[in-house]
Amino acid sequence: MCARFLDRFFKPKPYIVESIPPPSVAHGAGMAVPEYKVKPYFIVASVEMGNTTTKCILTGTNLETGHAYAINKTVKMSRDVRPPKPGEEVFGATLDGTKITRESVTELVRDTLLECHKEVGLSVTDDLDFVVRSTGVVAAMDSPDQVGDFVIALANGCLAAGVPPKKMTPPMSKENLSKKLQGYSFADKVVFVGAVAGVVPPVGSSGVEMVANEMEGELAMAGIKEGAKNTPVDFRNPCISIDFGTTLDGRITSDVAPGDPDPFAKTIGNFCGLAGAIPDSIVRGTGQVEGRTGTALDMFGDKSALEGVSRIGRSAGIVEDYVEQIHRHIDIRRVPPDRERFGRVPVNSRVAHDSGVVLIGCDVGENGSETGALNTIGAEIYEKYSKGLLTDVIDHVCSEMALRLIDVAVEHDLVPENSSIGFTGRAAISGKKPQYILNGIAERGLYKDPQDHVVFVDDGLARGAALMGRCMNSLGKPKNPLGGVRGGRCIMAERIKIGK
């Protein structure tokens, strides 16, 4: 008993990567300026409009060292987008029903982008090197290809802010890059073929995407790879990346055999459905947040809190009972081939099945049909007990969701011993969720040393945007590679052969 009691205090701690600002350098007597002002930096703006938040995150990569830093972050609530004006066509809606038009998206993106640059004294036209746009607003769309129209609306916002079009597309040649970047680019040696961080995206035989938020999954995977560089975890292929934002996205990548002339991993699995929307539904029943648009973010924030231990005794039993009740309404499995939506996200499940890609989904009832039950359970917890117990319930609910997703991947032989698992998004990296998830992975015996195979990364989409920009401009670091397989070397040589 004593050993088990002490074990709760000495479990391996998860690696959690948090964004840090760039270092400063001395610049004259008693003065210091941010490093990106005086050293060669590749500055990328990640423009994300999700169901809960709309962000512009400026990420700077020191081209001499390959280290990436968060220069600035501007976050707005997507529910605060201005309402449609007369004559505007409603383009879609967020998960909470907030209506959006192309014009309102354009204005929100423009203002967020300009504000983010202004706060740190940077110019959109002169200092920014690249922009990547992404969206998780897929609930009101009829099919995955409609996301392209939404990305165009995001692009219009970038253009309205003064971003030149050339900063949103790959350069045609090394000579098209700015003088600052040319000395660090390998664009004259390798060709960008669409692979980001050594992974080829999944495309069915018809050429259509299998899940509406495909690009978010790609960015999350790349962002976790970049963030893991700050830890001992070698998060290269094969890997499982899971983004627990309001909606669920992520990828599972294949291993690459030694000596294979094709150095790129394939995407063999995808995640889709609901994630942070589930704890949002629970807290909306408490009366402590707005009943339609309130979120768990409003109530608890997004910071991790590893201090302390899980509840014991009677409280633990109460938490366990509520977690079980909630999970009776949560459907996690491989998406059947006849489904066109899962967790409210449009999917081409038949294409995924025919292409051999395992599409794993998370839902509440069918397409969110049982979220009302979660409201009721949340109200009961808050009324009978406390905010503290509700926090514990939500942490365990989200952790169990993550572990059930991994269990489905294991069932389909997608988690080999040399793989790694990475998480990003508020519903996986906040509170005590990282510790609970790592504990669950350890209990499953998937790895000899689970701490060396699991990582949690904040701002995954922004990190992924910075890495995608680097890949498009061939700004790699062969001595510290992101592509290739776990424990392997850089794949530059193989890529040069392909280019020839």
DOMAR-693262 format. One record per residue (C-alpha): residue number from 1; residue in one letter; y, x, z. Coordinates in steps of 0.05 Angstrom, whole numbers. Layout:
<lumkols>
k->NUM, r->A, north->Y, east->X, up->Z
...
</lumkols>
This chain:
<lumkols>
k->1, r->M, north->0, east->0, up->0
k->2, r->C, north->47, east->56, up->19
k->3, r->A, north->35, east->92, up->-48
k->4, r->R, north->49, east->29, up->-87
k->5, r->F, north->112, east->16, up->-47
k->6, r->L, north->138, east->86, up->-60
k->7, r->D, north->119, east->81, up->-133
k->8, r->R, north->174, east->30, up->-143
k->9, r->F, north->225, east->84, up->-126
k->10, r->F, north->195, east->141, up->-168
k->11, r->K, north->180, east->107, up->-234
k->12, r->P, north->206, east->147, up->-294
k->13, r->K, north->277, east->128, up->-310
k->14, r->P, north->293, east->105, up->-381
k->15, r->Y, north->338, east->146, up->-426
k->16, r->I, north->401, east->105, up->-437
k->17, r->V, north->451, east->132, up->-487
k->18, r->E, north->523, east->110, up->-477
k->19, r->S, north->581, east->124, up->-524
k->20, r->I, north->627, east->180, up->-503
k->21, r->P, north->696, east->198, up->-530
k->22, r->P, north->708, east->261, up->-570
k->23, r->P, north->726, east->324, up->-530
k->24, r->S, north->797, east->349, up->-527
k->25, r->V, north->821, east->418, up->-546
k->26, r->A, north->880, east->458, up->-519
k->27, r->H, north->940, east->454, up->-565
k->28, r->G, north->998, east->492, up->-537
k->29, r->A, north->1021, east->501, up->-465
k->30, r->G, north->994, east->446, up->-421
k->31, r->M, north->976, east->402, up->-481
k->32, r->A, north->909, east->376, up->-505
k->33, r->V, north->893, east->335, up->-566
k->34, r->P, north->829, east->299, up->-588
k->35, r->E, north->783, east->345, up->-626
k->36, r->Y, north->783, east->299, up->-687
k->37, r->K, north->857, east->315, up->-697
k->38, r->V, north->845, east->390, up->-708
k->39, r->K, north->772, east->398, up->-730
k->40, r->P, north->735, east->371, up->-790
k->41, r->Y, north->711, east->302, up->-772
k->42, r->F, north->678, east->247, up->-813
k->43, r->I, north->710, east->183, up->-787
k->44, r->V, north->674, east->117, up->-801
k->45, r->A, north->695, east->46, up->-783
k->46, r->S, north->639, east->-1, up->-767
k->47, r->V, north->663, east->-72, up->-780
k->48, r->E, north->615, east->-123, up->-749
k->49, r->M, north->623, east->-197, up->-745
k->50, r->G, north->568, east->-227, up->-702
k->51, r->N, north->555, east->-294, up->-671
k->52, r->T, north->586, east->-272, up->-605
k->53, r->T, north->633, east->-214, up->-619
k->54, r->T, north->672, east->-185, up->-676
k->55, r->K, north->682, east->-110, up->-670
k->56, r->C, north->714, east->-51, up->-703
k->57, r->I, north->684, east->14, up->-676
k->58, r->L, north->711, east->80, up->-700
k->59, r->T, north->659, east->135, up->-697
k->60, r->G, north->675, east->208, up->-710
k->61, r->T, north->623, east->260, up->-728
k->62, r->N, north->640, east->333, up->-718
k->63, r->L, north->618, east->363, up->-785
k->64, r->E, north->609, east->432, up->-754
k->65, r->T, north->560, east->409, up->-700
k->66, r->G, north->535, east->341, up->-724
k->67, r->H, north->552, east->309, up->-658
k->68, r->A, north->579, east->238, up->-661
k->69, r->Y, north->631, east->207, up->-615
k->70, r->A, north->663, east->139, up->-604
k->71, r->I, north->737, east->146, up->-620
k->72, r->N, north->756, east->74, up->-606
k->73, r->K, north->728, east->5, up->-600
k->74, r->T, north->764, east->-62, up->-610
k->75, r->V, north->724, east->-123, up->-592
k->76, r->K, north->743, east->-196, up->-602
k->77, r->M, north->703, east->-259, up->-589
k->78, r->S, north->680, east->-290, up->-654
k->79, r->R, north->691, east->-359, up->-624
k->80, r->D, north->766, east->-343, up->-624
k->81, r->V, north->769, east->-339, up->-700
k->82, r->R, north->824, east->-385, up->-723
k->83, r->P, north->802, east->-455, up->-744
k->84, r->P, north->798, east->-473, up->-818
k->85, r->K, north->864, east->-492, up->-851
k->86, r->P, north->872, east->-552, up->-897
k->87, r->G, north->843, east->-536, up->-965
k->88, r->E, north->798, east->-479, up->-942
k->89, r->E, north->723, east->-485, up->-954
k->90, r->V, north->681, east->-478, up->-891
k->91, r->F, north->636, east->-419, up->-909
k->92, r->G, north->588, east->-422, up->-850
k->93, r->A, north->584, east->-425, up->-775
k->94, r->T, north->563, east->-381, up->-717
k->95, r->L, north->504, east->-400, up->-674
k->96, r->D, north->549, east->-438, up->-626
k->97, r->G, north->578, east->-479, up->-683
k->98, r->T, north->645, east->-444, up->-692
k->99, r->K, north->665, east->-459, up->-764
k->100, r->I, north->689, east->-401, up->-808
k->101, r->T, north->721, east->-395, up->-877
k->102, r->R, north->728, east->-336, up->-923
k->103, r->E, north->802, east->-333, up->-907
k->104, r->S, north->793, east->-336, up->-832
k->105, r->V, north->741, east->-280, up->-834
k->106, r->T, north->787, east->-238, up->-877
k->107, r->E, north->844, east->-245, up->-828
k->108, r->L, north->801, east->-231, up->-766
k->109, r->V, north->771, east->-169, up->-798
k->110, r->R, north->839, east->-144, up->-822
k->111, r->D, north->872, east->-152, up->-755
k->112, r->T, north->814, east->-121, up->-716
k->113, r->L, north->811, east->-61, up->-763
k->114, r->L, north->886, east->-48, up->-760
k->115, r->E, north->889, east->-56, up->-684
k->116, r->C, north->831, east->-8, up->-674
k->117, r->H, north->866, east->47, up->-714
k->118, r->K, north->935, east->34, up->-685
k->119, r->E, north->909, east->42, up->-613
k->120, r->V, north->890, east->115, up->-627
k->121, r->G, north->945, east->133, up->-675
k->122, r->L, north->901, east->136, up->-737
k->123, r->S, north->917, east->112, up->-808
k->124, r->V, north->870, east->68, up->-847
k->125, r->T, north->891, east->100, up->-912
k->126, r->D, north->897, east->173, up->-891
k->127, r->D, north->848, east->186, up->-833
k->128, r->L, north->791, east->138, up->-846
k->129, r->D, north->734, east->167, up->-888
k->130, r->F, north->686, east->108, up->-895
k->131, r->V, north->675, east->35, up->-876
k->132, r->V, north->609, east->-2, up->-866
k->133, r->R, north->608, east->-77, up->-858
k->134, r->S, north->553, east->-119, up->-827
k->135, r->T, north->542, east->-189, up->-800
k->136, r->G, north->494, east->-227, up->-756
k->137, r->V, north->525, east->-294, up->-773
k->138, r->V, north->464, east->-321, up->-810
k->139, r->A, north->448, east->-386, up->-773
k->140, r->A, north->484, east->-433, up->-821
k->141, r->M, north->463, east->-399, up->-885
k->142, r->D, north->409, east->-428, up->-929
k->143, r->S, north->377, east->-364, up->-953
k->144, r->P, north->380, east->-288, up->-941
k->145, r->D, north->417, east->-274, up->-1006
k->146, r->Q, north->477, east->-314, up->-981
k->147, r->V, north->492, east->-258, up->-932
k->148, r->G, north->520, east->-220, up->-992
k->149, r->D, north->575, east->-271, up->-998
k->150, r->F, north->593, east->-262, up->-925
k->151, r->V, north->595, east->-186, up->-933
k->152, r->I, north->645, east->-197, up->-990
k->153, r->A, north->689, east->-235, up->-941
k->154, r->L, north->684, east->-176, up->-894
k->155, r->A, north->703, east->-129, up->-952
k->156, r->N, north->764, east->-172, up->-967
k->157, r->G, north->787, east->-162, up->-895
k->158, r->C, north->779, east->-86, up->-903
k->159, r->L, north->818, east->-87, up->-968
k->160, r->A, north->873, east->-129, up->-936
k->161, r->A, north->878, east->-76, up->-881
k->162, r->G, north->891, east->-23, up->-934
k->163, r->V, north->822, east->8, up->-940
k->164, r->P, north->814, east->38, up->-1010
k->165, r->P, north->752, east->11, up->-1047
k->166, r->K, north->724, east->82, up->-1056
k->167, r->K, north->716, east->86, up->-980
k->168, r->M, north->665, east->30, up->-981
k->169, r->T, north->617, east->56, up->-1034
k->170, r->P, north->577, east->121, up->-1045
k->171, r->P, north->613, east->175, up->-1085
k->172, r->M, north->590, east->188, up->-1156
k->173, r->S, north->589, east->263, up->-1145
k->174, r->K, north->608, east->316, up->-1095
k->175, r->E, north->674, east->326, up->-1131
k->176, r->N, north->693, east->254, up->-1115
k->177, r->L, north->693, east->270, up->-1041
k->178, r->S, north->755, east->292, up->-1004
k->179, r->K, north->766, east->367, up->-998
k->180, r->K, north->752, east->362, up->-924
k->181, r->L, north->681, east->336, up->-936
k->182, r->Q, north->660, east->375, up->-997
k->183, r->G, north->641, east->438, up->-958
k->184, r->Y, north->593, east->399, up->-913
k->185, r->S, north->561, east->355, up->-966
k->186, r->F, north->494, east->367, up->-1000
k->187, r->A, north->510, east->317, up->-1056
k->188, r->D, north->501, east->372, up->-1108
k->189, r->K, north->430, east->384, up->-1084
k->190, r->V, north->403, east->315, up->-1066
k->191, r->V, north->410, east->245, up->-1093
k->192, r->F, north->423, east->184, up->-1049
k->193, r->V, north->367, east->136, up->-1066
k->194, r->G, north->381, east->83, up->-1014
k->195, r->A, north->341, east->114, up->-958
k->196, r->V, north->379, east->117, up->-892
k->197, r->A, north->354, east->167, up->-839
k->198, r->G, north->291, east->179, up->-880
k->199, r->V, north->270, east->105, up->-887
k->200, r->V, north->265, east->63, up->-950
k->201, r->P, north->286, east->-10, up->-940
k->202, r->P, north->235, east->-65, up->-953
k->203, r->V, north->242, east->-103, up->-1019
k->204, r->G, north->192, east->-152, up->-1045
k->205, r->S, north->165, east->-154, up->-1115
k->206, r->S, north->219, east->-205, up->-1133
k->207, r->G, north->274, east->-158, up->-1108
k->208, r->V, north->298, east->-206, up->-1054
k->209, r->E, north->308, east->-189, up->-981
k->210, r->M, north->257, east->-215, up->-932
k->211, r->V, north->304, east->-231, up->-875
k->212, r->A, north->377, east->-251, up->-876
k->213, r->N, north->402, east->-198, up->-827
k->214, r->E, north->365, east->-141, up->-863
k->215, r->M, north->426, east->-95, up->-862
k->216, r->E, north->435, east->-103, up->-787
k->217, r->G, north->363, east->-81, up->-778
k->218, r->E, north->375, east->-21, up->-821
k->219, r->L, north->438, east->-1, up->-783
k->220, r->A, north->405, east->-12, up->-716
k->221, r->M, north->347, east->33, up->-735
k->222, r->A, north->394, east->87, up->-760
k->223, r->G, north->438, east->80, up->-698
k->224, r->I, north->380, east->89, up->-650
k->225, r->K, north->358, east->150, up->-688
k->226, r->E, north->428, east->180, up->-681
k->227, r->G, north->435, east->161, up->-608
k->228, r->A, north->367, east->189, up->-590
k->229, r->K, north->392, east->258, up->-610
k->230, r->N, north->427, east->258, up->-542
k->231, r->T, north->360, east->253, up->-506
k->232, r->P, north->293, east->290, up->-507
k->233, r->V, north->263, east->232, up->-546
k->234, r->D, north->246, east->251, up->-618
k->235, r->F, north->260, east->184, up->-650
k->236, r->R, north->237, east->199, up->-720
k->237, r->N, north->184, east->164, up->-761
k->238, r->P, north->141, east->127, up->-745
k->239, r->C, north->186, east->85, up->-700
k->240, r->I, north->200, east->15, up->-676
k->241, r->S, north->274, east->-5, up->-670
k->242, r->I, north->294, east->-71, up->-638
k->243, r->D, north->365, east->-98, up->-635
k->244, r->F, north->375, east->-151, up->-581
k->245, r->G, north->443, east->-177, up->-601
k->246, r->T, north->454, east->-252, up->-603
k->247, r->T, north->404, east->-253, up->-659
k->248, r->L, north->343, east->-208, up->-665
k->249, r->D, north->335, east->-154, up->-717
k->250, r->G, north->301, east->-88, up->-725
k->251, r->R, north->248, east->-50, up->-763
k->252, r->I, north->181, east->-15, up->-757
k->253, r->T, north->172, east->47, up->-800
k->254, r->S, north->110, east->81, up->-825
k->255, r->D, north->84, east->151, up->-813
k->256, r->V, north->87, east->201, up->-869
k->257, r->A, north->27, east->245, up->-881
k->258, r->P, north->37, east->321, up->-881
k->259, r->G, north->46, east->347, up->-951
k->260, r->D, north->64, east->279, up->-980
k->261, r->P, north->111, east->291, up->-1039
k->262, r->D, north->149, east->227, up->-1020
k->263, r->P, north->183, east->245, up->-954
k->264, r->F, north->210, east->176, up->-939
k->265, r->A, north->178, east->128, up->-890
k->266, r->K, north->166, east->56, up->-912
k->267, r->T, north->190, east->-5, up->-874
k->268, r->I, north->125, east->-39, up->-853
k->269, r->G, north->152, east->-88, up->-802
k->270, r->N, north->214, east->-130, up->-790
k->271, r->F, north->242, east->-169, up->-731
k->272, r->C, north->281, east->-234, up->-735
k->273, r->G, north->302, east->-295, up->-695
k->274, r->L, north->338, east->-306, up->-629
k->275, r->A, north->352, east->-253, up->-575
k->276, r->G, north->416, east->-254, up->-534
k->277, r->A, north->423, east->-328, up->-553
k->278, r->I, north->367, east->-342, up->-504
k->279, r->P, north->402, east->-317, up->-440
k->280, r->D, north->465, east->-349, up->-468
k->281, r->S, north->429, east->-416, up->-467
k->282, r->I, north->406, east->-405, up->-395
k->283, r->V, north->476, east->-391, up->-368
k->284, r->R, north->508, east->-449, up->-406
k->285, r->G, north->473, east->-496, up->-359
k->286, r->T, north->507, east->-465, up->-297
k->287, r->G, north->576, east->-493, up->-310
k->288, r->Q, north->604, east->-423, up->-299
k->289, r->V, north->616, east->-411, up->-374
k->290, r->E, north->639, east->-456, up->-430
k->291, r->G, north->583, east->-505, up->-447
k->292, r->R, north->581, east->-492, up->-522
k->293, r->T, north->609, east->-422, up->-533
k->294, r->G, north->598, east->-387, up->-466
k->295, r->T, north->552, east->-327, up->-463
k->296, r->A, north->514, east->-285, up->-413
k->297, r->L, north->564, east->-231, up->-432
k->298, r->D, north->619, east->-273, up->-400
k->299, r->M, north->580, east->-279, up->-336
k->300, r->F, north->546, east->-212, up->-327
k->301, r->G, north->579, east->-161, up->-374
k->302, r->D, north->540, east->-111, up->-416
k->303, r->K, north->530, east->-51, up->-370
k->304, r->S, north->462, east->-25, up->-348
k->305, r->A, north->448, east->-25, up->-273
k->306, r->L, north->387, east->16, up->-255
k->307, r->E, north->404, east->23, up->-182
k->308, r->G, north->362, east->-17, up->-133
k->309, r->V, north->294, east->-47, up->-142
k->310, r->S, north->266, east->-113, up->-163
k->311, r->R, north->261, east->-169, up->-112
k->312, r->I, north->200, east->-171, up->-68
k->313, r->G, north->168, east->-225, up->-26
k->314, r->R, north->188, east->-298, up->-34
k->315, r->S, north->246, east->-282, up->-81
k->316, r->A, north->199, east->-245, up->-128
k->317, r->G, north->153, east->-305, up->-132
k->318, r->I, north->212, east->-351, up->-148
k->319, r->V, north->236, east->-305, up->-203
k->320, r->E, north->166, east->-299, up->-232
k->321, r->D, north->158, east->-375, up->-232
k->322, r->Y, north->224, east->-386, up->-270
k->323, r->V, north->209, east->-330, up->-319
k->324, r->E, north->142, east->-364, up->-334
k->325, r->Q, north->176, east->-432, up->-343
k->326, r->I, north->226, east->-404, up->-392
k->327, r->H, north->175, east->-365, up->-432
k->328, r->R, north->135, east->-429, up->-444
k->329, r->H, north->192, east->-449, up->-490
k->330, r->I, north->197, east->-380, up->-525
k->331, r->D, north->154, east->-372, up->-587
k->332, r->I, north->141, east->-299, up->-606
k->333, r->R, north->91, east->-284, up->-662
k->334, r->R, north->83, east->-262, up->-733
k->335, r->V, north->124, east->-310, up->-776
k->336, r->P, north->77, east->-356, up->-815
k->337, r->P, north->83, east->-351, up->-891
k->338, r->D, north->106, east->-423, up->-899
k->339, r->R, north->168, east->-415, up->-855
k->340, r->E, north->237, east->-411, up->-888
k->341, r->R, north->272, east->-401, up->-821
k->342, r->F, north->249, east->-373, up->-755
k->343, r->G, north->295, east->-372, up->-695
k->344, r->R, north->347, east->-404, up->-741
k->345, r->V, north->348, east->-341, up->-785
k->346, r->P, north->332, east->-352, up->-859
k->347, r->V, north->271, east->-312, up->-881
k->348, r->N, north->229, east->-302, up->-943
k->349, r->S, north->165, east->-300, up->-903
k->350, r->R, north->120, east->-310, up->-963
k->351, r->V, north->151, east->-249, up->-996
k->352, r->A, north->139, east->-209, up->-932
k->353, r->H, north->66, east->-230, up->-929
k->354, r->D, north->54, east->-214, up->-1002
k->355, r->S, north->88, east->-146, up->-994
k->356, r->G, north->47, east->-127, up->-932
k->357, r->V, north->108, east->-127, up->-886
k->358, r->V, north->95, east->-156, up->-817
k->359, r->L, north->153, east->-202, up->-800
k->360, r->I, north->156, east->-214, up->-724
k->361, r->G, north->199, east->-271, up->-699
k->362, r->C, north->227, east->-298, up->-634
k->363, r->D, north->245, east->-371, up->-627
k->364, r->V, north->258, east->-425, up->-575
k->365, r->G, north->216, east->-484, up->-596
k->366, r->E, north->226, east->-489, up->-670
k->367, r->N, north->292, east->-461, up->-695
k->368, r->G, north->323, east->-467, up->-626
k->369, r->S, north->299, east->-539, up->-615
k->370, r->E, north->284, east->-527, up->-541
k->371, r->T, north->348, east->-491, up->-519
k->372, r->G, north->367, east->-554, up->-480
k->373, r->A, north->308, east->-540, up->-434
k->374, r->L, north->336, east->-471, up->-420
k->375, r->N, north->404, east->-502, up->-402
k->376, r->T, north->368, east->-546, up->-351
k->377, r->I, north->329, east->-488, up->-320
k->378, r->G, north->391, east->-446, up->-316
k->379, r->A, north->428, east->-503, up->-280
k->380, r->E, north->371, east->-510, up->-230
k->381, r->I, north->369, east->-436, up->-214
k->382, r->Y, north->444, east->-431, up->-203
k->383, r->E, north->447, east->-494, up->-161
k->384, r->K, north->387, east->-478, up->-116
k->385, r->Y, north->395, east->-404, up->-109
k->386, r->S, north->449, east->-355, up->-130
k->387, r->K, north->480, east->-315, up->-186
k->388, r->G, north->441, east->-255, up->-162
k->389, r->L, north->374, east->-289, up->-171
k->390, r->L, north->396, east->-317, up->-239
k->391, r->T, north->412, east->-245, up->-259
k->392, r->D, north->342, east->-223, up->-240
k->393, r->V, north->311, east->-281, up->-278
k->394, r->I, north->350, east->-264, up->-341
k->395, r->D, north->333, east->-190, up->-337
k->396, r->H, north->259, east->-206, up->-331
k->397, r->V, north->262, east->-259, up->-386
k->398, r->C, north->293, east->-211, up->-435
k->399, r->S, north->247, east->-154, up->-415
k->400, r->E, north->186, east->-199, up->-425
k->401, r->M, north->213, east->-219, up->-494
k->402, r->A, north->217, east->-146, up->-513
k->403, r->L, north->147, east->-132, up->-488
k->404, r->R, north->118, east->-192, up->-524
k->405, r->L, north->149, east->-167, up->-589
k->406, r->I, north->116, east->-100, up->-578
k->407, r->D, north->50, east->-135, up->-562
k->408, r->V, north->51, east->-170, up->-630
k->409, r->A, north->66, east->-103, up->-664
k->410, r->V, north->6, east->-72, up->-627
k->411, r->E, north->-39, east->-130, up->-650
k->412, r->H, north->-22, east->-111, up->-721
k->413, r->D, north->-35, east->-36, up->-710
k->414, r->L, north->39, east->-18, up->-719
k->415, r->V, north->47, east->24, up->-655
k->416, r->P, north->10, east->91, up->-664
k->417, r->E, north->8, east->144, up->-610
k->418, r->N, north->60, east->187, up->-646
k->419, r->S, north->110, east->130, up->-652
k->420, r->S, north->173, east->117, up->-611
k->421, r->I, north->207, east->52, up->-590
k->422, r->G, north->282, east->44, up->-588
k->423, r->F, north->327, east->-13, up->-565
k->424, r->T, north->399, east->-31, up->-574
k->425, r->G, north->439, east->-95, up->-562
k->426, r->R, north->465, east->-129, up->-499
k->427, r->A, north->401, east->-168, up->-484
k->428, r->A, north->360, east->-104, up->-479
k->429, r->I, north->405, east->-50, up->-451
k->430, r->S, north->445, east->-88, up->-397
k->431, r->G, north->427, east->-99, up->-325
k->432, r->K, north->358, east->-74, up->-303
k->433, r->K, north->325, east->-92, up->-369
k->434, r->P, north->314, east->-19, up->-392
k->435, r->Q, north->276, east->-2, up->-329
k->436, r->Y, north->234, east->-65, up->-333
k->437, r->I, north->218, east->-53, up->-406
k->438, r->L, north->198, east->19, up->-395
k->439, r->N, north->154, east->-2, up->-336
k->440, r->G, north->120, east->-54, up->-381
k->441, r->I, north->107, east->-3, up->-436
k->442, r->A, north->79, east->45, up->-385
k->443, r->E, north->32, east->-9, up->-358
k->444, r->R, north->6, east->-21, up->-429
k->445, r->G, north->-17, east->52, up->-435
k->446, r->L, north->11, east->60, up->-506
k->447, r->Y, north->33, east->132, up->-493
k->448, r->K, north->12, east->188, up->-448
k->449, r->D, north->84, east->199, up->-427
k->450, r->P, north->122, east->134, up->-443
k->451, r->Q, north->189, east->163, up->-421
k->452, r->D, north->185, east->212, up->-479
k->453, r->H, north->175, east->155, up->-529
k->454, r->V, north->226, east->102, up->-508
k->455, r->V, north->301, east->103, up->-513
k->456, r->F, north->359, east->54, up->-503
k->457, r->V, north->423, east->63, up->-544
k->458, r->D, north->489, east->26, up->-539
k->459, r->D, north->532, east->10, up->-600
k->460, r->G, north->471, east->17, up->-645
k->461, r->L, north->504, east->-17, up->-705
k->462, r->A, north->566, east->27, up->-701
k->463, r->R, north->524, east->90, up->-695
k->464, r->G, north->482, east->66, up->-753
k->465, r->A, north->545, east->54, up->-794
k->466, r->A, north->567, east->126, up->-782
k->467, r->L, north->499, east->151, up->-801
k->468, r->M, north->495, east->108, up->-863
k->469, r->G, north->563, east->136, up->-884
k->470, r->R, north->536, east->206, up->-875
k->471, r->C, north->474, east->191, up->-915
k->472, r->M, north->514, east->160, up->-972
k->473, r->N, north->558, east->223, up->-974
k->474, r->S, north->499, east->270, up->-963
k->475, r->L, north->529, east->299, up->-899
k->476, r->G, north->464, east->320, up->-866
k->477, r->K, north->448, east->374, up->-814
k->478, r->P, north->383, east->407, up->-836
k->479, r->K, north->378, east->446, up->-771
k->480, r->N, north->382, east->381, up->-731
k->481, r->P, north->349, east->330, up->-777
k->482, r->L, north->346, east->254, up->-769
k->483, r->G, north->298, east->243, up->-827
k->484, r->G, north->225, east->264, up->-828
k->485, r->V, north->171, east->251, up->-778
k->486, r->R, north->167, east->261, up->-703
k->487, r->G, north->157, east->335, up->-688
k->488, r->G, north->165, east->353, up->-762
k->489, r->R, north->216, east->393, up->-801
k->490, r->C, north->274, east->372, up->-844
k->491, r->I, north->256, east->337, up->-909
k->492, r->M, north->313, east->369, up->-949
k->493, r->A, north->265, east->411, up->-992
k->494, r->E, north->224, east->351, up->-1013
k->495, r->R, north->288, east->312, up->-1029
k->496, r->I, north->313, east->369, up->-1073
k->497, r->K, north->247, east->368, up->-1111
k->498, r->I, north->254, east->293, up->-1122
k->499, r->G, north->325, east->302, up->-1148
k->500, r->K, north->301, east->353, up->-1199
</lumkols>
